[in-house]
Amino acid sequence: MSPSPRIKGWCPGAWRPMATGDGLLVRVRPPLGELSREQVGALCDAAETFGSGLIELTSRANLQLRGVTDESWPRLMALLVEHQLVSDDPEAERQPQMMLAPAWQKGDDTHTIARLLQARGSELAPMPGKVGMAIDAGNALVLGDSAADFRIERSTKGSLLVRADGYALGTAVSDTEAAVEQLVRLTHWFVDSGGWDAGRMRRHAAPLPDWAPADTAPASPGEKLALGKHNEGVVVGLPFGRVAAETLREAVSQTSIRTVQVTPWRRLLLKDCDTLPAVDGLIRHNSDPRLAMDACPGAPFCEQASVATQPLAEKLSGWVEGTVHISGCAKGCARQRSAALCISGRDGRFDVIISGRADSTPVKSGLTESEALDVIKKLSESS
Ligand code: SF4
């Protein structure tokens, strides 16, 4: 079988990988956002045997392998299916992405809702590829900044609610089953009211139906997982969302973990262990400046990029206070919001942007890497 289709701009998956600057990008959605120790090992083997050896963690808590070829893709898929990292049914991947609030525990509402939704996955309306759902049913909301079109959350009064993206308030529901029923119904309303044209719920102009009143406030936002010890294990960060397979394998081998939960924050929760693995290539401290930096893959990994981003990001680490964004082009995939400092690639050179996005007007443009570093050094010295 050949990987197909590979349409640029398509939301890629494992069965529908995307052609990028360094080969095929294969995106894996770990079931319920969790991998067993054995699955982590299989993913590392897959990255090294069939890809570039790097594993990426995305802002939607997916895992990505890069550098896969047309020839190696079928064997990669066989391995991923064998280890239940990917369903053997390509149609299952067309169901909307489901993101769980990290640190969920077996039997809590987040886990229960996710299992119910899994069981009813075929009842969801077929929706555009980027549409996703967030199950964020802990006492505080932690996925509010993460992209999702439909959310199941806790209300200020402790009940559950279902909220459509773009609305500050949601609809209260009586229990987990009612939440799932409401969400399934909302997906059909979305499609029937023209959601395919809008593409995302946030852009969908149709008013919500009478049976989905937006009248219940969600709970207050909570903190994302801090690095270090956690009730469930330990939390480590991945520099710019990337880790070498050998680094991850070594981290697992040093600890007693049974499972790993992914997060949308470039962090992994290593469950059932109490020691931070002492491995280079992971972020272990909350003071690490790379946590405030965003960098997309850049060249040679992305076809749109004319500059390498991550080496520059490493060089700039700790230079500048506040948020830093290094982007391979004006699209700004790694960060859509403004950053205190943004460096954006264009035609093999760099533009320097202050308090802006990758497509904002630069204060200096057309710089080589060393010229860009000089400009940033002077700016940071004068501030
Ligand atoms: S910002 Fe540009 S270079 Fe970076 S990943 Fe997105 S499209 Fe590629």
Boltz pocket constraint, residues with backbone or C-beta under 6 A from the ligand:
constraints:
  - pocket:
      binder: B
      contacts: [[A, 296], [A, 297], [A, 298], [A, 299], [A, 302], [A, 303], [A, 304], [A, 305], [A, 306], [A, 327], [A, 328], [A, 329], [A, 330], [A, 331], [A, 332], [A, 333], [A, 334]]
      max_distance: 6.0
